[in-house]
């Protein structure tokens, strides 16, 4: 089922399936990718309890092997709508027998959407109801239409990091041809110190995933007036992607807390580097935002 929140600037539609955004409209114009299956049949999946791929599609925990789908299971799971006002909505998932088949923890997961003027705040909240420590990755995967104005083309746009003078040069995470972490980390120079000019060939080898960034990035064009800004203050990584070897008219801007499996390693969830850990009875929150200008 789809739900709507809105204010005098933005109108947001969200599905109970995965708590996934379906539409982001300002001034009658759609900004969110609309899942054309020719390129990519999703719009803005929420990623939990794992981000991207696991070697052999599985992991081990306490000596037992468990399967884990690509990007976890939340994005393909029906969530309950817990509360709603005009400009705020909360979706909830409680662990059950089905989630236990691939993730043996007792938990409550929430995704919260709140509007504040031009800004949509997205908050992930995880509660550990278990007697043991939970391990997980969490993040977002929204796609944005490019171009955002009818007179412009894809290559008129660029991604621009804000406040880069206060940060070192971003570092690109190395990925294997199979999209697993390969251990490489290389400097990723930005054009004019802050920009990534868009061209379709950027994504011929799949996603660009960076760390050591300024935590705010805008999708914009000097020839246009519309832009999208994503801020991710507590996420360690940001990914950029569209369907490989295509001229797909969108770009995903993906704030991630952690990384996929290492190449050829079936990870132990309790020891994989970078995963979040949450002690018994603990609560984890992480907020990021989308601003439509």
Beta strands, then each sheet from edge to edge (+ up, - down):
strand 1: 2-6
strand 2: 10-15
strand 3: 21-26
strand 4: 29-30
strand 5: 44-49
strand 6: 58-61
strand 7: 64-67
strand 8: 80-85
strand 9: 88-94
strand 10: 107-116
strand 11: 119-128
strand 12: 134-145
strand 13: 157-161
strand 14: 171-175
strand 15: 181-187
strand 16: 195-197
strand 17: 208-211
strand 18: 216-221
strand 19: 228-231
strand 20: 237-241
strand 21: 250-256
strand 22: 276-278
strand 23: 283-292
sheet 1: 1+ 2- 3+ 4-
sheet 2: 5+ 12- 21+ 20- 17+ 14- 15+
sheet 3: 5+ 12- 22+
sheet 4: 6+ 7-
sheet 5: 8+ 9- 10+ 11- 23+ 19- 18+ 13- 16+
end
